[in-house]
C-alpha cells in the first residue's frame, strides 16, 4: 500500500486555502524543545484546522523536560520524531514558523507561496538555576507556545487576523489573559 507523502497533496493557494488544513512547519535549531512543543500543541488544538510538523536546522533529539511539561498539560509529544529540515518538509509547508533566532537567521530558502513567520521564544534548555526554576521556565514557554498556536488555529482570513496569528498576536476573544 502506498503511504501518502507530503508532496502527494496539493498546496493550498489563494481562495482554495479553505479546502484543506493549513500546513505549518515549526523550525528550531535542534528540534528538541520549542519546535517540538509547538508541533504538539498544533496537533492537539488544531485538529481539522491545521496540520503540523517540526524540524531543526540540526537534530539534537527531544528534551526530556519538554516531554514532561507537555505531558503535564495532557499532550504527549514523546513519539514525535526529532528531524532535520529538508526540501520535502519545506515543499509540504504552507507556513514555516521559526521559534528561535538561530533558525530564523539560518532558515533555508522557502518555495514560492510558502509563508514565513518568526516567534522569538526564549530557549528553556539554556535555563540555569534549581530544577524547580528550570521547570518553571519550561512551563512558561510551553504556555506561551500554546497561546500562540491557539491564535494561529483560530485565525480567520481578512482584517489581519491571519497575519496577527502568524506573528502570535491575540485576535478577538483571545486577548492576553483570556486564554
C-alpha positions as CSV (number, residue, x, y, z in Angstrom):
1,X,0.0,0.0,0.0
2,X,1.3,3.5,-0.9
3,X,1.9,5.6,2.1
4,X,1.0,9.2,1.3
5,X,3.9,11.6,1.4
6,X,3.8,15.4,1.9
7,X,4.2,16.2,-1.8
8,X,1.2,14.0,-2.8
9,X,-1.4,16.5,-1.6
10,X,-1.9,19.8,-3.5
11,X,-0.7,23.0,-1.9
12,X,-3.3,25.5,-0.7
13,X,-3.1,28.7,-2.6
14,X,-5.3,31.7,-2.9
15,X,-9.1,31.2,-2.4
16,X,-8.7,27.4,-2.3
17,X,-6.9,27.5,1.1
18,X,-10.2,26.5,2.7
19,X,-10.2,23.1,1.0
20,X,-7.6,21.6,3.4
21,X,-6.0,22.5,6.7
22,X,-3.1,24.9,6.9
23,X,0.2,23.0,6.9
24,X,2.6,24.5,9.5
25,X,6.3,23.6,9.9
26,X,7.8,24.7,13.2
27,X,11.5,25.2,12.8
28,X,14.2,25.5,15.6
29,X,17.9,24.9,15.9
30,X,17.8,21.3,17.2
31,X,14.1,20.2,17.1
32,X,14.4,19.4,20.8
33,X,12.2,21.8,22.8
34,X,10.3,24.7,21.4
35,X,9.5,23.3,17.9
36,X,8.5,20.0,19.5
37,X,6.1,21.7,21.9
38,X,4.7,23.8,19.1
39,X,4.0,20.7,17.0
40,X,2.4,19.0,19.9
41,X,0.1,22.0,20.7
42,X,-0.8,22.4,17.0
43,X,-1.7,18.7,16.7
44,X,-3.7,18.9,19.9
45,X,-5.5,22.2,19.3
46,X,-5.6,22.3,15.5
47,X,-7.4,19.1,14.7
48,X,-9.0,19.6,11.3
49,X,-7.9,23.2,11.1
50,X,-4.1,22.7,10.6
51,X,-1.5,20.0,10.2
52,X,1.8,20.4,12.0
53,X,5.3,19.1,11.8
54,X,8.5,20.2,13.3
55,X,12.2,20.1,12.3
56,X,15.6,21.5,13.2
57,X,18.5,23.0,11.4
58,X,20.3,20.2,13.2
59,X,18.9,17.2,15.2
60,X,19.5,17.2,18.9
61,X,16.8,14.7,20.0
62,X,13.9,15.5,22.2
63,X,14.5,17.2,25.6
64,X,13.0,15.1,28.4
65,X,11.8,18.3,30.2
66,X,9.8,19.4,27.2
67,X,8.2,15.9,27.1
68,X,7.4,16.2,30.8
69,X,5.8,19.6,30.8
70,X,3.7,18.8,27.8
71,X,2.6,15.6,29.5
72,X,1.5,17.7,32.5
73,X,-0.7,19.7,30.1
74,X,-2.2,16.5,28.7
75,X,-0.3,16.4,25.4
76,X,2.0,13.5,24.6
77,X,4.9,14.5,22.3
78,X,7.2,11.6,23.2
79,X,6.6,9.8,19.9
80,X,7.2,12.8,17.7
81,X,10.5,12.4,15.7
82,X,13.3,14.8,16.1
83,X,14.1,15.6,12.5
84,X,16.3,17.8,10.3
85,X,14.6,20.1,7.9
86,X,14.7,19.1,4.3
87,X,13.3,20.1,0.9
88,X,10.3,17.7,1.3
89,X,9.2,19.3,4.5
90,X,9.6,22.8,3.1
91,X,7.6,21.9,0.0
92,X,4.9,20.4,2.3
93,X,4.5,23.5,4.4
94,X,2.2,26.5,3.7
95,X,3.8,28.3,6.7
96,X,7.2,28.0,8.3
97,X,7.4,29.3,11.8
98,X,10.9,29.8,13.2
99,X,10.8,29.6,17.0
100,X,14.4,30.7,17.7
101,X,16.8,33.3,16.4
102,X,19.3,30.8,15.1
103,X,16.6,29.1,13.0
104,X,15.3,32.5,11.8
105,X,18.8,33.5,10.7
106,X,19.6,30.2,9.0
107,X,16.1,29.3,7.6
108,X,16.6,27.7,4.2
109,X,15.2,29.4,1.1
110,X,11.4,28.7,1.0
111,X,9.5,27.6,-2.0
112,X,7.2,30.1,-3.7
113,X,3.9,30.7,-1.8
114,X,5.3,29.3,1.4
115,X,5.0,32.0,4.1
116,X,7.3,32.5,7.0
117,X,6.8,33.9,10.5
118,X,9.1,34.2,13.5
119,X,8.2,33.7,17.1
120,X,11.1,34.8,19.3
121,X,10.8,32.3,22.1
122,X,13.3,32.0,24.9
123,X,15.2,28.7,25.0
124,X,14.2,26.8,28.2
125,X,17.1,24.3,27.6
126,X,19.5,27.1,28.4
127,X,17.9,27.9,31.8
128,X,20.0,27.9,34.8
129,X,19.0,27.5,38.5
130,X,17.4,24.9,40.6
131,X,15.3,22.1,38.9
132,X,12.2,23.9,40.1
133,X,13.3,27.2,38.4
134,X,14.3,25.4,35.2
135,X,11.0,23.6,35.1
136,X,9.1,26.8,35.7
137,X,10.7,28.3,32.6
138,X,9.8,25.2,30.6
139,X,6.2,25.6,31.7
140,X,6.1,29.3,30.9
141,X,7.5,28.7,27.4
142,X,5.0,25.8,27.0
143,X,2.1,28.1,27.9
144,X,3.4,30.9,25.6
145,X,3.6,28.4,22.7
146,X,0.1,27.1,23.5
147,X,-1.3,30.7,23.4
148,X,0.5,31.4,20.1
149,X,-0.7,28.2,18.5
150,X,-4.3,28.8,19.7
151,X,-4.3,32.2,17.9
152,X,-2.9,30.5,14.8
153,X,-5.7,27.8,14.9
154,X,-8.4,30.4,15.5
155,X,-7.3,32.9,12.8
156,X,-9.7,33.8,10.1
157,X,-8.8,35.3,6.7
158,X,-9.2,39.1,6.5
159,X,-8.7,42.1,8.7
160,X,-5.2,41.0,9.5
161,X,-6.2,38.0,11.7
162,X,-4.0,35.5,9.8
163,X,-1.1,37.9,9.8
164,X,-1.6,38.5,13.6
165,X,-1.8,34.8,14.2
166,X,1.4,34.2,12.3
167,X,3.1,36.7,14.5
168,X,1.5,35.1,17.5
169,X,-0.6,38.1,18.4
170,X,-4.1,37.6,20.0
171,X,-7.2,38.2,17.9
172,X,-10.7,39.0,19.2
173,X,-11.6,36.6,22.0
174,X,-8.0,35.7,22.8
175,X,-6.6,38.8,24.2
176,X,-3.8,38.5,26.7
177,X,-5.1,36.9,29.9
178,X,-8.2,35.5,28.3
179,X,-6.6,32.2,27.1
